[in-house]
Amino acid sequence: MILVFGTSGQLATELANLPDVLCLGRAAADLSDPAACAAAIHAHAPATVINAAAYTAVDRAEEEEALATVINGDAPTAMAQTCALLDIPLVSVSTDYVFDGSGTTPWTPNAPTAPLNAYGRSKLAGEQGITDSGAVHAILRTSWVVSAHGNNFVKTMLRLGRDRDTLTIVADQHGAPTPARDLARACRAASAGLIADPDKSGTYHFAARPDTTWAGFARETFRLAGIDCDVVDIKTIDFPTPAARPLNSRLDCASFTAAFGVALPDWQDGLNQILQDLGDLK
């Protein structure tokens, strides 16, 4: 059995659809209480653990960094320490936001980290705690997660695009929208891979292909949904937010595909499926 922390998020929702998975929500294991997370692992004694829960309010984290660090840093550390004690592999999802977004080259898993914001710092704290725990683990950094569930860029574009003739969208942040359904399958593959070969323990990247921008993503969403809304490109500097965003979120995923045999998904295919699930495909 795979024990998943999270129930309502995009990734946890997709993981719940896979066989032999038990998802724990906040009532059963609140990540603001790391000891409760450790106790849940002891209680269920799973074959593997996937941490799919996180504090993801990037802008609010600038004012709540202490809370974000408990949820994204202390809780995964407690999970990892417990997994090390019980000899259980752990898969924990992290983010491209641990990098500073400089340059144009895709980030490799061993590239230097330098988060630009509190959210990124909190996720990096979790990565460091997991690595230091001695647990067999796969830290899986990803980018721009989207699905038919919860709040995300696709659903925001569908709502705004139907109400407006024109939208200004950031066009100088580069990365890849990653469907949560594909990310869930990658997490499961990593869990199985770690059981089969604990030497695969380490940090990996998993994101869809090809690279695009938020503006490009919006245009494709409108095209597939048959929405007549023009997209005007703007720069990040013209759309200020409390938390700084990296300009380069490209991820080099070669080591993950080599280790776990999972092909990288095409985000356009994933977007097509999301719109179909939502009933918004043209």
Residue pairs with C-beta under 8 A, 6 or more apart in sequence:
1 20
1 21
1 22
1 44
1 46
1 47
2 15
2 18
2 20
2 21
2 22
2 46
2 47
2 48
2 49
2 50
2 188
2 191
3 22
3 24
3 40
3 41
3 44
3 46
3 48
3 49
3 50
4 12
4 15
4 16
4 21
4 22
4 23
4 24
4 49
4 50
4 51
4 52
5 12
5 23
5 24
5 29
5 31
5 37
5 40
5 49
5 50
5 51
5 52
5 53
5 75
5 79
6 12
6 15
6 23
6 24
6 25
6 51
6 52
6 53
6 54
7 13
7 16
7 23
7 24
7 25
7 26
8 25
8 150
9 52
9 53
9 54
9 56
9 149
9 150
10 145
10 146
10 147
10 149
10 150
10 152
10 180
11 52
11 93
11 145
11 180
11 183
11 184
11 187
12 23
12 52
12 53
13 147
13 149
13 150
13 180
14 147
14 149
14 180
14 181
14 183
14 184
15 21
15 23
15 50
15 52
15 184
15 187
15 188
16 23
17 184
18 184
18 185
18 188
22 44
22 46
23 52
24 40
28 40
29 36
29 37
29 39
29 40
30 36
31 37
31 53
31 54
31 55
31 70
31 71
31 75
32 67
32 70
32 71
32 75
33 75
34 70
34 74
34 75
34 77
34 78
34 79
35 78
37 75
37 78
37 79
37 82
38 78
38 79
38 81
38 82
41 49
41 79
41 82
41 83
41 86
41 88
42 82
42 86
45 86
46 88
47 88
47 191
47 195
48 88
48 89
48 90
48 91
48 191
48 192
48 194
48 195
49 79
49 83
49 88
49 89
49 90
49 91
50 90
50 91
50 92
50 93
50 187
50 188
50 191
51 75
51 76
51 79
51 90
51 91
51 92
51 93
52 93
52 187
53 71
53 75
54 71
54 72
54 93
54 123
55 61
55 64
55 67
55 68
55 71
55 72
55 119
55 122
56 119
57 64
57 68
57 119
58 97
58 117
58 119
58 241
58 243
58 245
59 241
59 242
59 243
60 242
61 68
61 117
61 118
61 119
61 122
61 243
62 117
62 118
62 242
62 243
63 242
64 118
65 118
65 121
65 122
68 118
68 119
68 122
69 121
69 122
69 125
71 122
72 119
72 122
72 123
72 125
72 126
73 122
73 123
73 124
73 125
73 126
73 128
73 129
74 125
74 126
74 129
75 126
76 92
76 126
76 127
76 129
76 130
77 125
77 126
77 129
77 130
77 132
77 133
79 90
79 92
79 130
80 90
80 92
80 129
80 130
80 133
80 135
80 137
81 129
81 133
81 135
82 88
83 89
83 90
83 133
83 135
83 136
83 137
84 133
84 134
84 135
84 136
87 136
88 135
88 136
89 135
89 136
89 137
89 138
89 191
89 194
89 195
89 198
89 201
90 130
90 135
90 136
90 137
90 138
91 137
91 138
91 140
91 187
91 190
91 191
91 194
92 126
92 127
92 130
92 137
92 138
92 139
92 140
93 140
93 141
93 142
93 183
93 187
94 123
94 124
94 126
94 127
94 139
94 140
94 141
94 142
94 203
95 119
95 120
95 123
95 141
95 142
95 143
96 107
96 141
96 142
96 143
96 175
96 207
96 246
96 249
96 251
97 115
97 116
97 117
97 119
97 120
97 123
97 246
97 249
98 113
98 115
98 120
98 123
98 124
98 127
98 141
99 107
99 111
99 113
99 114
99 115
99 120
99 246
99 248
99 249
100 114
100 115
100 116
100 246
101 116
101 173
101 245
101 246
101 247
101 248
101 249
102 247
102 248
103 248
104 174
104 248
104 250
105 248
105 250
106 250
106 251
106 252
107 205
107 248
107 250
107 251
107 252
108 205
108 252
108 255
109 141
109 202
109 203
109 204
109 205
109 252
109 255
110 203
113 124
113 127
115 121
115 123
115 124
116 243
116 244
116 245
116 246
117 243
117 244
117 245
118 243
119 243
127 139
127 203
130 137
130 139
131 137
131 139
131 203
135 201
136 194
136 198
136 201
137 194
137 201
137 202
138 190
138 191
138 193
138 194
138 200
138 201
138 202
138 203
138 204
139 202
139 203
139 204
140 183
140 186
140 187
140 190
140 204
140 205
140 206
140 256
141 203
141 204
141 205
141 206
141 251
142 178
142 183
142 205
142 206
142 207
142 251
143 175
143 176
143 177
143 178
143 207
143 249
143 251
144 153
144 175
144 176
144 177
144 178
144 207
144 217
144 249
145 152
145 177
145 178
145 179
145 180
145 183
146 152
146 153
146 154
146 177
146 178
146 179
146 180
146 267
146 270
146 271
146 274
147 179
147 180
147 181
147 274
148 274
148 277
148 278
149 180
153 177
153 214
153 217
153 218
154 177
154 221
154 271
154 274
154 275
155 278
157 167
157 217
157 218
157 221
157 222
158 221
158 225
158 227
158 278
158 280
160 167
160 229
161 167
161 218
161 221
161 222
161 225
161 227
161 229
162 227
162 229
164 229
165 228
165 229
165 230
166 229
166 230
166 231
166 232
167 218
167 229
167 230
167 231
167 232
168 231
168 232
168 233
168 234
168 238
168 239
169 214
169 215
169 218
169 231
169 232
169 233
169 234
170 213
170 214
170 215
170 233
170 234
170 235
170 236
170 239
170 245
171 213
171 214
171 215
171 216
171 233
171 234
171 235
172 213
172 235
172 236
172 247
173 213
173 214
173 236
173 245
173 246
173 247
173 249
174 211
174 212
174 213
174 247
174 248
174 249
174 250
175 207
175 211
175 212
175 213
175 248
175 249
175 250
175 251
176 207
176 208
176 209
176 210
176 211
176 212
176 249
176 250
176 251
176 267
177 208
177 212
177 217
177 267
177 270
177 271
178 206
178 207
178 208
178 265
178 267
178 270
179 208
179 265
179 267
179 270
179 271
179 273
179 274
181 270
181 273
182 208
182 265
182 270
183 206
185 262
186 206
186 256
186 260
186 262
189 260
189 261
189 262
190 204
190 256
190 260
193 200
193 259
193 260
193 261
194 200
194 201
200 259
200 260
202 255
204 253
204 255
204 256
204 259
204 260
205 251
205 252
205 253
205 255
205 256
206 251
206 253
206 256
206 262
206 264
207 251
207 253
207 264
208 264
208 265
208 266
208 267
208 270
209 264
209 265
209 266
209 267
210 266
210 267
211 250
212 220
212 267
215 231
215 233
217 267
217 271
218 231
219 231
220 268
220 271
221 227
221 271
221 275
222 228
222 229
222 231
223 282
224 271
224 272
224 275
224 281
224 282
225 275
225 280
225 281
225 282
226 282
236 245
236 247
253 264
256 262
257 263
257 264
272 281
275 281
